[in-house]
Amino acid sequence: MSLQSATPIVFAFARYFSRPRCPQCGDEKLVPERSEFVAEGRIRHTWACEPCGEDFGTTVELSCAAA
């Protein structure tokens, strides 16, 4: 599938369900250590990398689809 033919749902899936990699060693993470709502439509995930010991965070911004 090319980027030109991808539907918005494909981009949404990749954005919200892709797995982050550790910024130190590149190990792919599966489950965050902690998740919290920090603001309207924003979720913060905290990750811990067992192979190298690095802790890092990611943020997901949720948006409402127009009806």
CHARMM internal coordinates of N, CA and C (Angstrom, degrees):
IC EDIT
DIST 1 N 1 CA 1.4427
DIST 1 CA 1 C 1.5271
ANGL 1 N 1 CA 1 C 107.70
DIST 1 C 2 N 1.3002
ANGL 1 CA 1 C 2 N 116.55
DIHE 1 N 1 CA 1 C 2 N 131.65
DIST 2 N 2 CA 1.4612
ANGL 1 C 2 N 2 CA 120.84
DIHE 1 CA 1 C 2 N 2 CA 177.85
DIST 2 CA 2 C 1.5239
ANGL 2 N 2 CA 2 C 109.34
DIHE 1 C 2 N 2 CA 2 C -87.76
DIST 2 C 3 N 1.3275
ANGL 2 CA 2 C 3 N 116.19
DIHE 2 N 2 CA 2 C 3 N 161.97
DIST 3 N 3 CA 1.4611
ANGL 2 C 3 N 3 CA 119.55
DIHE 2 CA 2 C 3 N 3 CA 177.85
DIST 3 CA 3 C 1.5163
ANGL 3 N 3 CA 3 C 111.38
DIHE 2 C 3 N 3 CA 3 C -62.22
DIST 3 C 4 N 1.3384
ANGL 3 CA 3 C 4 N 116.67
DIHE 3 N 3 CA 3 C 4 N -32.03
DIST 4 N 4 CA 1.4558
ANGL 3 C 4 N 4 CA 120.23
DIHE 3 CA 3 C 4 N 4 CA -179.41
DIST 4 CA 4 C 1.5229
ANGL 4 N 4 CA 4 C 112.31
DIHE 3 C 4 N 4 CA 4 C -67.23
DIST 4 C 5 N 1.3373
ANGL 4 CA 4 C 5 N 117.73
DIHE 4 N 4 CA 4 C 5 N -30.14
DIST 5 N 5 CA 1.4652
ANGL 4 C 5 N 5 CA 119.88
DIHE 4 CA 4 C 5 N 5 CA -177.50
DIST 5 CA 5 C 1.5336
ANGL 5 N 5 CA 5 C 113.08
DIHE 4 C 5 N 5 CA 5 C -98.86
DIST 5 C 6 N 1.3274
ANGL 5 CA 5 C 6 N 117.57
DIHE 5 N 5 CA 5 C 6 N -2.95
DIST 6 N 6 CA 1.4676
ANGL 5 C 6 N 6 CA 120.07
DIHE 5 CA 5 C 6 N 6 CA -179.76
DIST 6 CA 6 C 1.5284
ANGL 6 N 6 CA 6 C 109.91
DIHE 5 C 6 N 6 CA 6 C -71.69
DIST 6 C 7 N 1.3017
ANGL 6 CA 6 C 7 N 115.38
DIHE 6 N 6 CA 6 C 7 N 138.55
DIST 7 N 7 CA 1.4640
ANGL 6 C 7 N 7 CA 120.14
DIHE 6 CA 6 C 7 N 7 CA 178.58
DIST 7 CA 7 C 1.5235
ANGL 7 N 7 CA 7 C 109.71
DIHE 6 C 7 N 7 CA 7 C -85.24
DIST 7 C 8 N 1.3185
ANGL 7 CA 7 C 8 N 117.86
DIHE 7 N 7 CA 7 C 8 N 161.29
DIST 8 N 8 CA 1.4675
ANGL 7 C 8 N 8 CA 119.99
DIHE 7 CA 7 C 8 N 8 CA 178.61
DIST 8 CA 8 C 1.5257
ANGL 8 N 8 CA 8 C 113.71
DIHE 7 C 8 N 8 CA 8 C -56.31
DIST 8 C 9 N 1.3230
ANGL 8 CA 8 C 9 N 117.87
DIHE 8 N 8 CA 8 C 9 N -31.91
DIST 9 N 9 CA 1.4616
ANGL 8 C 9 N 9 CA 120.12
DIHE 8 CA 8 C 9 N 9 CA -179.86
DIST 9 CA 9 C 1.5256
ANGL 9 N 9 CA 9 C 111.26
DIHE 8 C 9 N 9 CA 9 C -65.48
DIST 9 C 10 N 1.3238
ANGL 9 CA 9 C 10 N 117.43
DIHE 9 N 9 CA 9 C 10 N -32.40
DIST 10 N 10 CA 1.4661
ANGL 9 C 10 N 10 CA 120.78
DIHE 9 CA 9 C 10 N 10 CA 176.85
DIST 10 CA 10 C 1.5188
ANGL 10 N 10 CA 10 C 109.74
DIHE 9 C 10 N 10 CA 10 C -64.20
DIST 10 C 11 N 1.3265
ANGL 10 CA 10 C 11 N 116.91
DIHE 10 N 10 CA 10 C 11 N -43.93
DIST 11 N 11 CA 1.4548
ANGL 10 C 11 N 11 CA 120.51
DIHE 10 CA 10 C 11 N 11 CA 178.22
DIST 11 CA 11 C 1.5232
ANGL 11 N 11 CA 11 C 110.94
DIHE 10 C 11 N 11 CA 11 C -65.39
DIST 11 C 12 N 1.3278
ANGL 11 CA 11 C 12 N 117.57
DIHE 11 N 11 CA 11 C 12 N -39.96
DIST 12 N 12 CA 1.4591
ANGL 11 C 12 N 12 CA 121.27
DIHE 11 CA 11 C 12 N 12 CA 178.81
DIST 12 CA 12 C 1.5234
ANGL 12 N 12 CA 12 C 110.34
DIHE 11 C 12 N 12 CA 12 C -62.58
DIST 12 C 13 N 1.3262
ANGL 12 CA 12 C 13 N 117.79
DIHE 12 N 12 CA 12 C 13 N -43.40
DIST 13 N 13 CA 1.4547
ANGL 12 C 13 N 13 CA 121.63
DIHE 12 CA 12 C 13 N 13 CA 179.34
DIST 13 CA 13 C 1.5216
ANGL 13 N 13 CA 13 C 110.07
DIHE 12 C 13 N 13 CA 13 C -60.87
DIST 13 C 14 N 1.3172
ANGL 13 CA 13 C 14 N 117.02
DIHE 13 N 13 CA 13 C 14 N -48.23
DIST 14 N 14 CA 1.4636
ANGL 13 C 14 N 14 CA 120.75
DIHE 13 CA 13 C 14 N 14 CA -178.91
DIST 14 CA 14 C 1.5196
ANGL 14 N 14 CA 14 C 111.25
DIHE 13 C 14 N 14 CA 14 C -62.82
DIST 14 C 15 N 1.3151
ANGL 14 CA 14 C 15 N 116.87
DIHE 14 N 14 CA 14 C 15 N -37.95
DIST 15 N 15 CA 1.4592
ANGL 14 C 15 N 15 CA 121.08
DIHE 14 CA 14 C 15 N 15 CA -178.42
DIST 15 CA 15 C 1.5204
ANGL 15 N 15 CA 15 C 112.25
DIHE 14 C 15 N 15 CA 15 C -68.46
DIST 15 C 16 N 1.3319
ANGL 15 CA 15 C 16 N 117.95
DIHE 15 N 15 CA 15 C 16 N -44.27
DIST 16 N 16 CA 1.4564
ANGL 15 C 16 N 16 CA 121.06
DIHE 15 CA 15 C 16 N 16 CA -173.55
DIST 16 CA 16 C 1.5225
ANGL 16 N 16 CA 16 C 114.26
DIHE 15 C 16 N 16 CA 16 C -91.89
DIST 16 C 17 N 1.3216
ANGL 16 CA 16 C 17 N 118.32
DIHE 16 N 16 CA 16 C 17 N -20.99
DIST 17 N 17 CA 1.4527
ANGL 16 C 17 N 17 CA 119.63
DIHE 16 CA 16 C 17 N 17 CA -174.07
DIST 17 CA 17 C 1.5203
ANGL 17 N 17 CA 17 C 114.37
DIHE 16 C 17 N 17 CA 17 C -119.54
DIST 17 C 18 N 1.3142
ANGL 17 CA 17 C 18 N 117.59
DIHE 17 N 17 CA 17 C 18 N 5.77
DIST 18 N 18 CA 1.4547
ANGL 17 C 18 N 18 CA 118.23
DIHE 17 CA 17 C 18 N 18 CA 176.63
DIST 18 CA 18 C 1.5273
ANGL 18 N 18 CA 18 C 108.11
DIHE 17 C 18 N 18 CA 18 C -73.07
DIST 18 C 19 N 1.2933
ANGL 18 CA 18 C 19 N 116.97
DIHE 18 N 18 CA 18 C 19 N 152.33
DIST 19 N 19 CA 1.4577
ANGL 18 C 19 N 19 CA 121.74
DIHE 18 CA 18 C 19 N 19 CA -177.47
DIST 19 CA 19 C 1.5202
ANGL 19 N 19 CA 19 C 109.44
DIHE 18 C 19 N 19 CA 19 C -96.38
DIST 19 C 20 N 1.3198
ANGL 19 CA 19 C 20 N 117.21
DIHE 19 N 19 CA 19 C 20 N 129.68
DIST 20 N 20 CA 1.4666
ANGL 19 C 20 N 20 CA 119.03
DIHE 19 CA 19 C 20 N 20 CA 179.09
DIST 20 CA 20 C 1.5174
ANGL 20 N 20 CA 20 C 111.69
DIHE 19 C 20 N 20 CA 20 C -74.76
DIST 20 C 21 N 1.3076
ANGL 20 CA 20 C 21 N 114.95
DIHE 20 N 20 CA 20 C 21 N 160.23
DIST 21 N 21 CA 1.4626
ANGL 20 C 21 N 21 CA 121.65
DIHE 20 CA 20 C 21 N 21 CA 175.23
DIST 21 CA 21 C 1.5197
ANGL 21 N 21 CA 21 C 108.47
DIHE 20 C 21 N 21 CA 21 C -113.59
DIST 21 C 22 N 1.3105
ANGL 21 CA 21 C 22 N 115.76
DIHE 21 N 21 CA 21 C 22 N 146.83
DIST 22 N 22 CA 1.4497
ANGL 21 C 22 N 22 CA 121.41
DIHE 21 CA 21 C 22 N 22 CA 177.96
DIST 22 CA 22 C 1.5297
ANGL 22 N 22 CA 22 C 109.03
DIHE 21 C 22 N 22 CA 22 C -61.11
DIST 22 C 23 N 1.3380
ANGL 22 CA 22 C 23 N 118.39
DIHE 22 N 22 CA 22 C 23 N 129.63
DIST 23 N 23 CA 1.4549
ANGL 22 C 23 N 23 CA 120.13
DIHE 22 CA 22 C 23 N 23 CA 179.69
DIST 23 CA 23 C 1.5313
ANGL 23 N 23 CA 23 C 113.23
DIHE 22 C 23 N 23 CA 23 C -68.50
DIST 23 C 24 N 1.3217
ANGL 23 CA 23 C 24 N 117.70
DIHE 23 N 23 CA 23 C 24 N -18.01
DIST 24 N 24 CA 1.4627
ANGL 23 C 24 N 24 CA 121.80
DIHE 23 CA 23 C 24 N 24 CA -178.78
DIST 24 CA 24 C 1.5338
ANGL 24 N 24 CA 24 C 112.05
DIHE 23 C 24 N 24 CA 24 C -86.61
DIST 24 C 25 N 1.3534
ANGL 24 CA 24 C 25 N 116.64
DIHE 24 N 24 CA 24 C 25 N -52.39
DIST 25 N 25 CA 1.4770
ANGL 24 C 25 N 25 CA 119.77
DIHE 24 CA 24 C 25 N 25 CA -173.72
DIST 25 CA 25 C 1.5274
ANGL 25 N 25 CA 25 C 113.99
DIHE 24 C 25 N 25 CA 25 C -115.53
DIST 25 C 26 N 1.3473
ANGL 25 CA 25 C 26 N 118.20
DIHE 25 N 25 CA 25 C 26 N -11.56
DIST 26 N 26 CA 1.4633
ANGL 25 C 26 N 26 CA 120.91
DIHE 25 CA 25 C 26 N 26 CA 178.18
DIST 26 CA 26 C 1.5184
ANGL 26 N 26 CA 26 C 115.30
DIHE 25 C 26 N 26 CA 26 C 85.85
DIST 26 C 27 N 1.3360
ANGL 26 CA 26 C 27 N 117.73
DIHE 26 N 26 CA 26 C 27 N 2.95
DIST 27 N 27 CA 1.4654
ANGL 26 C 27 N 27 CA 120.68
DIHE 26 CA 26 C 27 N 27 CA 179.31
DIST 27 CA 27 C 1.5248
ANGL 27 N 27 CA 27 C 110.09
DIHE 26 C 27 N 27 CA 27 C -64.29
DIST 27 C 28 N 1.3356
ANGL 27 CA 27 C 28 N 116.76
DIHE 27 N 27 CA 27 C 28 N 133.94
DIST 28 N 28 CA 1.4652
ANGL 27 C 28 N 28 CA 121.14
DIHE 27 CA 27 C 28 N 28 CA -179.81
DIST 28 CA 28 C 1.5243
ANGL 28 N 28 CA 28 C 110.28
DIHE 27 C 28 N 28 CA 28 C -75.77
DIST 28 C 29 N 1.3282
ANGL 28 CA 28 C 29 N 116.53
DIHE 28 N 28 CA 28 C 29 N 132.41
DIST 29 N 29 CA 1.4600
ANGL 28 C 29 N 29 CA 122.33
DIHE 28 CA 28 C 29 N 29 CA -179.29
DIST 29 CA 29 C 1.5245
ANGL 29 N 29 CA 29 C 109.70
DIHE 28 C 29 N 29 CA 29 C -97.41
DIST 29 C 30 N 1.3228
ANGL 29 CA 29 C 30 N 116.44
DIHE 29 N 29 CA 29 C 30 N 145.69
DIST 30 N 30 CA 1.4599
ANGL 29 C 30 N 30 CA 121.31
DIHE 29 CA 29 C 30 N 30 CA -178.77
DIST 30 CA 30 C 1.5149
ANGL 30 N 30 CA 30 C 112.98
DIHE 29 C 30 N 30 CA 30 C -107.01
DIST 30 C 31 N 1.3368
ANGL 30 CA 30 C 31 N 117.69
DIHE 30 N 30 CA 30 C 31 N -44.55
DIST 31 N 31 CA 1.4598
ANGL 30 C 31 N 31 CA 121.87
DIHE 30 CA 30 C 31 N 31 CA -174.50
DIST 31 CA 31 C 1.5280
ANGL 31 N 31 CA 31 C 108.92
DIHE 30 C 31 N 31 CA 31 C -135.32
DIST 31 C 32 N 1.3316
ANGL 31 CA 31 C 32 N 117.41
DIHE 31 N 31 CA 31 C 32 N 130.59
DIST 32 N 32 CA 1.4654
ANGL 31 C 32 N 32 CA 118.54
DIHE 31 CA 31 C 32 N 32 CA 178.27
DIST 32 CA 32 C 1.5320
ANGL 32 N 32 CA 32 C 111.61
DIHE 31 C 32 N 32 CA 32 C -69.36
DIST 32 C 33 N 1.3203
ANGL 32 CA 32 C 33 N 115.87
DIHE 32 N 32 CA 32 C 33 N 152.93
DIST 33 N 33 CA 1.4641
ANGL 32 C 33 N 33 CA 120.94
DIHE 32 CA 32 C 33 N 33 CA 175.32
DIST 33 CA 33 C 1.5253
ANGL 33 N 33 CA 33 C 110.38
DIHE 32 C 33 N 33 CA 33 C -69.81
DIST 33 C 34 N 1.3304
ANGL 33 CA 33 C 34 N 115.45
DIHE 33 N 33 CA 33 C 34 N -33.54
DIST 34 N 34 CA 1.4626
ANGL 33 C 34 N 34 CA 120.58
DIHE 33 CA 33 C 34 N 34 CA -176.63
DIST 34 CA 34 C 1.5168
ANGL 34 N 34 CA 34 C 109.30
DIHE 33 C 34 N 34 CA 34 C -153.22
DIST 34 C 35 N 1.3282
ANGL 34 CA 34 C 35 N 116.87
DIHE 34 N 34 CA 34 C 35 N 144.88
DIST 35 N 35 CA 1.4597
ANGL 34 C 35 N 35 CA 123.13
DIHE 34 CA 34 C 35 N 35 CA 174.70
DIST 35 CA 35 C 1.5180
ANGL 35 N 35 CA 35 C 108.14
DIHE 34 C 35 N 35 CA 35 C -133.47
DIST 35 C 36 N 1.3384
ANGL 35 CA 35 C 36 N 116.42
DIHE 35 N 35 CA 35 C 36 N 141.14
DIST 36 N 36 CA 1.4554
ANGL 35 C 36 N 36 CA 119.62
DIHE 35 CA 35 C 36 N 36 CA 179.55
DIST 36 CA 36 C 1.5210
ANGL 36 N 36 CA 36 C 110.55
DIHE 35 C 36 N 36 CA 36 C -149.84
DIST 36 C 37 N 1.3275
ANGL 36 CA 36 C 37 N 115.53
DIHE 36 N 36 CA 36 C 37 N 147.59
DIST 37 N 37 CA 1.4564
ANGL 36 C 37 N 37 CA 121.25
DIHE 36 CA 36 C 37 N 37 CA 172.35
DIST 37 CA 37 C 1.5177
ANGL 37 N 37 CA 37 C 106.12
DIHE 36 C 37 N 37 CA 37 C -80.42
DIST 37 C 38 N 1.3331
ANGL 37 CA 37 C 38 N 117.19
DIHE 37 N 37 CA 37 C 38 N 123.30
DIST 38 N 38 CA 1.4636
ANGL 37 C 38 N 38 CA 120.08
DIHE 37 CA 37 C 38 N 38 CA -178.68
DIST 38 CA 38 C 1.5192
ANGL 38 N 38 CA 38 C 112.52
DIHE 37 C 38 N 38 CA 38 C -108.71
DIST 38 C 39 N 1.3071
ANGL 38 CA 38 C 39 N 117.98
DIHE 38 N 38 CA 38 C 39 N -18.53
DIST 39 N 39 CA 1.4603
ANGL 38 C 39 N 39 CA 122.62
DIHE 38 CA 38 C 39 N 39 CA 178.46
DIST 39 CA 39 C 1.5174
ANGL 39 N 39 CA 39 C 107.74
DIHE 38 C 39 N 39 CA 39 C -165.19
DIST 39 C 40 N 1.3027
ANGL 39 CA 39 C 40 N 115.79
DIHE 39 N 39 CA 39 C 40 N 172.98
DIST 40 N 40 CA 1.4626
ANGL 39 C 40 N 40 CA 120.90
DIHE 39 CA 39 C 40 N 40 CA 178.52
DIST 40 CA 40 C 1.5230
ANGL 40 N 40 CA 40 C 110.40
DIHE 39 C 40 N 40 CA 40 C -55.23
DIST 40 C 41 N 1.3218
ANGL 40 CA 40 C 41 N 117.02
DIHE 40 N 40 CA 40 C 41 N 114.57
DIST 41 N 41 CA 1.4607
ANGL 40 C 41 N 41 CA 121.44
DIHE 40 CA 40 C 41 N 41 CA 176.63
DIST 41 CA 41 C 1.5146
ANGL 41 N 41 CA 41 C 115.42
DIHE 40 C 41 N 41 CA 41 C 76.34
DIST 41 C 42 N 1.3302
ANGL 41 CA 41 C 42 N 118.68
DIHE 41 N 41 CA 41 C 42 N 14.41
DIST 42 N 42 CA 1.4617
ANGL 41 C 42 N 42 CA 120.64
DIHE 41 CA 41 C 42 N 42 CA -179.23
DIST 42 CA 42 C 1.5255
ANGL 42 N 42 CA 42 C 110.32
DIHE 41 C 42 N 42 CA 42 C -127.11
DIST 42 C 43 N 1.3295
ANGL 42 CA 42 C 43 N 116.34
DIHE 42 N 42 CA 42 C 43 N 131.37
DIST 43 N 43 CA 1.4597
ANGL 42 C 43 N 43 CA 122.45
DIHE 42 CA 42 C 43 N 43 CA 179.24
DIST 43 CA 43 C 1.5236
ANGL 43 N 43 CA 43 C 107.88
DIHE 42 C 43 N 43 CA 43 C -121.86
DIST 43 C 44 N 1.3096
ANGL 43 CA 43 C 44 N 115.96
DIHE 43 N 43 CA 43 C 44 N 132.16
DIST 44 N 44 CA 1.4590
ANGL 43 C 44 N 44 CA 121.90
DIHE 43 CA 43 C 44 N 44 CA 179.14
DIST 44 CA 44 C 1.5193
ANGL 44 N 44 CA 44 C 108.72
DIHE 43 C 44 N 44 CA 44 C -107.54
DIST 44 C 45 N 1.3437
ANGL 44 CA 44 C 45 N 116.32
DIHE 44 N 44 CA 44 C 45 N 127.15
DIST 45 N 45 CA 1.4623
ANGL 44 C 45 N 45 CA 122.30
DIHE 44 CA 44 C 45 N 45 CA 176.19
DIST 45 CA 45 C 1.5254
ANGL 45 N 45 CA 45 C 108.60
DIHE 44 C 45 N 45 CA 45 C -107.93
DIST 45 C 46 N 1.3202
ANGL 45 CA 45 C 46 N 116.33
DIHE 45 N 45 CA 45 C 46 N 137.71
DIST 46 N 46 CA 1.4612
ANGL 45 C 46 N 46 CA 122.29
DIHE 45 CA 45 C 46 N 46 CA 174.53
DIST 46 CA 46 C 1.5235
ANGL 46 N 46 CA 46 C 107.39
DIHE 45 C 46 N 46 CA 46 C -111.97
DIST 46 C 47 N 1.3234
ANGL 46 CA 46 C 47 N 115.76
DIHE 46 N 46 CA 46 C 47 N 129.28
DIST 47 N 47 CA 1.4619
ANGL 46 C 47 N 47 CA 122.70
DIHE 46 CA 46 C 47 N 47 CA -175.74
DIST 47 CA 47 C 1.5254
ANGL 47 N 47 CA 47 C 110.28
DIHE 46 C 47 N 47 CA 47 C -116.79
DIST 47 C 48 N 1.3200
ANGL 47 CA 47 C 48 N 116.52
DIHE 47 N 47 CA 47 C 48 N 147.26
DIST 48 N 48 CA 1.4610
ANGL 47 C 48 N 48 CA 122.41
DIHE 47 CA 47 C 48 N 48 CA 174.73
DIST 48 CA 48 C 1.5270
ANGL 48 N 48 CA 48 C 107.34
DIHE 47 C 48 N 48 CA 48 C -126.54
DIST 48 C 49 N 1.3117
ANGL 48 CA 48 C 49 N 116.30
DIHE 48 N 48 CA 48 C 49 N 127.63
DIST 49 N 49 CA 1.4621
ANGL 48 C 49 N 49 CA 121.12
DIHE 48 CA 48 C 49 N 49 CA -179.46
DIST 49 CA 49 C 1.5264
ANGL 49 N 49 CA 49 C 108.93
DIHE 48 C 49 N 49 CA 49 C -97.24
DIST 49 C 50 N 1.3138
ANGL 49 CA 49 C 50 N 116.60
DIHE 49 N 49 CA 49 C 50 N 114.61
DIST 50 N 50 CA 1.4622
ANGL 49 C 50 N 50 CA 120.78
DIHE 49 CA 49 C 50 N 50 CA 179.95
DIST 50 CA 50 C 1.5294
ANGL 50 N 50 CA 50 C 113.04
DIHE 49 C 50 N 50 CA 50 C -67.47
DIST 50 C 51 N 1.3417
ANGL 50 CA 50 C 51 N 119.65
DIHE 50 N 50 CA 50 C 51 N -42.36
DIST 51 N 51 CA 1.4652
ANGL 50 C 51 N 51 CA 118.80
DIHE 50 CA 50 C 51 N 51 CA -177.72
DIST 51 CA 51 C 1.5378
ANGL 51 N 51 CA 51 C 114.63
DIHE 50 C 51 N 51 CA 51 C -59.93
DIST 51 C 52 N 1.3458
ANGL 51 CA 51 C 52 N 118.24
DIHE 51 N 51 CA 51 C 52 N -38.76
DIST 52 N 52 CA 1.4700
ANGL 51 C 52 N 52 CA 119.06
DIHE 51 CA 51 C 52 N 52 CA -175.89
DIST 52 CA 52 C 1.5177
ANGL 52 N 52 CA 52 C 114.03
DIHE 51 C 52 N 52 CA 52 C -118.12
DIST 52 C 53 N 1.3475
ANGL 52 CA 52 C 53 N 118.55
DIHE 52 N 52 CA 52 C 53 N -10.30
DIST 53 N 53 CA 1.4500
ANGL 52 C 53 N 53 CA 121.34
DIHE 52 CA 52 C 53 N 53 CA 178.12
DIST 53 CA 53 C 1.5219
ANGL 53 N 53 CA 53 C 115.41
DIHE 52 C 53 N 53 CA 53 C 85.40
DIST 53 C 54 N 1.3185
ANGL 53 CA 53 C 54 N 118.03
DIHE 53 N 53 CA 53 C 54 N 3.41
DIST 54 N 54 CA 1.4688
ANGL 53 C 54 N 54 CA 122.26
DIHE 53 CA 53 C 54 N 54 CA -179.47
DIST 54 CA 54 C 1.5331
ANGL 54 N 54 CA 54 C 110.74
DIHE 53 C 54 N 54 CA 54 C -72.55
DIST 54 C 55 N 1.3261
ANGL 54 CA 54 C 55 N 116.81
DIHE 54 N 54 CA 54 C 55 N 137.14
DIST 55 N 55 CA 1.4578
ANGL 54 C 55 N 55 CA 123.06
DIHE 54 CA 54 C 55 N 55 CA 171.88
DIST 55 CA 55 C 1.5213
ANGL 55 N 55 CA 55 C 107.27
DIHE 54 C 55 N 55 CA 55 C -110.38
DIST 55 C 56 N 1.3414
ANGL 55 CA 55 C 56 N 117.09
DIHE 55 N 55 CA 55 C 56 N 136.73
DIST 56 N 56 CA 1.4562
ANGL 55 C 56 N 56 CA 120.85
DIHE 55 CA 55 C 56 N 56 CA 179.55
DIST 56 CA 56 C 1.5140
ANGL 56 N 56 CA 56 C 109.56
DIHE 55 C 56 N 56 CA 56 C -151.63
DIST 56 C 57 N 1.3290
ANGL 56 CA 56 C 57 N 116.18
DIHE 56 N 56 CA 56 C 57 N 167.17
DIST 57 N 57 CA 1.4529
ANGL 56 C 57 N 57 CA 120.86
DIHE 56 CA 56 C 57 N 57 CA -177.84
DIST 57 CA 57 C 1.5201
ANGL 57 N 57 CA 57 C 111.91
DIHE 56 C 57 N 57 CA 57 C -129.44
DIST 57 C 58 N 1.3216
ANGL 57 CA 57 C 58 N 114.36
DIHE 57 N 57 CA 57 C 58 N 154.88
DIST 58 N 58 CA 1.4640
ANGL 57 C 58 N 58 CA 121.91
DIHE 57 CA 57 C 58 N 58 CA 173.41
DIST 58 CA 58 C 1.5219
ANGL 58 N 58 CA 58 C 107.83
DIHE 57 C 58 N 58 CA 58 C -133.18
DIST 58 C 59 N 1.3215
ANGL 58 CA 58 C 59 N 115.98
DIHE 58 N 58 CA 58 C 59 N 156.90
DIST 59 N 59 CA 1.4554
ANGL 58 C 59 N 59 CA 121.87
DIHE 58 CA 58 C 59 N 59 CA 178.38
DIST 59 CA 59 C 1.5081
ANGL 59 N 59 CA 59 C 109.63
DIHE 58 C 59 N 59 CA 59 C -126.58
DIST 59 C 60 N 1.3221
ANGL 59 CA 59 C 60 N 116.45
DIHE 59 N 59 CA 59 C 60 N 136.42
DIST 60 N 60 CA 1.4637
ANGL 59 C 60 N 60 CA 122.47
DIHE 59 CA 59 C 60 N 60 CA 176.64
DIST 60 CA 60 C 1.5180
ANGL 60 N 60 CA 60 C 107.32
DIHE 59 C 60 N 60 CA 60 C -114.07
DIST 60 C 61 N 1.3215
ANGL 60 CA 60 C 61 N 116.03
DIHE 60 N 60 CA 60 C 61 N 128.08
DIST 61 N 61 CA 1.4629
ANGL 60 C 61 N 61 CA 121.19
DIHE 60 CA 60 C 61 N 61 CA 177.27
DIST 61 CA 61 C 1.5262
ANGL 61 N 61 CA 61 C 107.85
DIHE 60 C 61 N 61 CA 61 C -103.73
DIST 61 C 62 N 1.3190
ANGL 61 CA 61 C 62 N 116.26
DIHE 61 N 61 CA 61 C 62 N 119.82
DIST 62 N 62 CA 1.4583
ANGL 61 C 62 N 62 CA 121.23
DIHE 61 CA 61 C 62 N 62 CA 178.11
DIST 62 CA 62 C 1.5076
ANGL 62 N 62 CA 62 C 108.71
DIHE 61 C 62 N 62 CA 62 C -94.43
DIST 62 C 63 N 1.3202
ANGL 62 CA 62 C 63 N 116.30
DIHE 62 N 62 CA 62 C 63 N 140.17
DIST 63 N 63 CA 1.4602
ANGL 62 C 63 N 63 CA 119.41
DIHE 62 CA 62 C 63 N 63 CA 177.43
DIST 63 CA 63 C 1.5112
ANGL 63 N 63 CA 63 C 108.75
DIHE 62 C 63 N 63 CA 63 C -126.58
DIST 63 C 64 N 1.3026
ANGL 63 CA 63 C 64 N 115.71
DIHE 63 N 63 CA 63 C 64 N 149.28
DIST 64 N 64 CA 1.4558
ANGL 63 C 64 N 64 CA 121.26
DIHE 63 CA 63 C 64 N 64 CA 178.67
DIST 64 CA 64 C 1.5192
ANGL 64 N 64 CA 64 C 109.02
DIHE 63 C 64 N 64 CA 64 C -83.97
DIST 64 C 65 N 1.3152
ANGL 64 CA 64 C 65 N 116.07
DIHE 64 N 64 CA 64 C 65 N 135.24
DIST 65 N 65 CA 1.4679
ANGL 64 C 65 N 65 CA 120.49
DIHE 64 CA 64 C 65 N 65 CA 176.10
DIST 65 CA 65 C 1.5206
ANGL 65 N 65 CA 65 C 108.84
DIHE 64 C 65 N 65 CA 65 C -77.04
DIST 65 C 66 N 1.3148
ANGL 65 CA 65 C 66 N 115.49
DIHE 65 N 65 CA 65 C 66 N 142.22
DIST 66 N 66 CA 1.4717
ANGL 65 C 66 N 66 CA 120.09
DIHE 65 CA 65 C 66 N 66 CA 178.38
DIST 66 CA 66 C 1.5210
ANGL 66 N 66 CA 66 C 108.67
DIHE 65 C 66 N 66 CA 66 C -68.75
DIST 66 C 67 N 1.3057
ANGL 66 CA 66 C 67 N 116.39
DIHE 66 N 66 CA 66 C 67 N 136.79
DIST 67 N 67 CA 1.4643
ANGL 66 C 67 N 67 CA 120.70
DIHE 66 CA 66 C 67 N 67 CA -178.60
DIST 67 CA 67 C 1.5062
ANGL 67 N 67 CA 67 C 111.14
DIHE 66 C 67 N 67 CA 67 C -90.89
END
COOR INIT
IC SEED 1 N 1 CA 1 C
IC BUILD
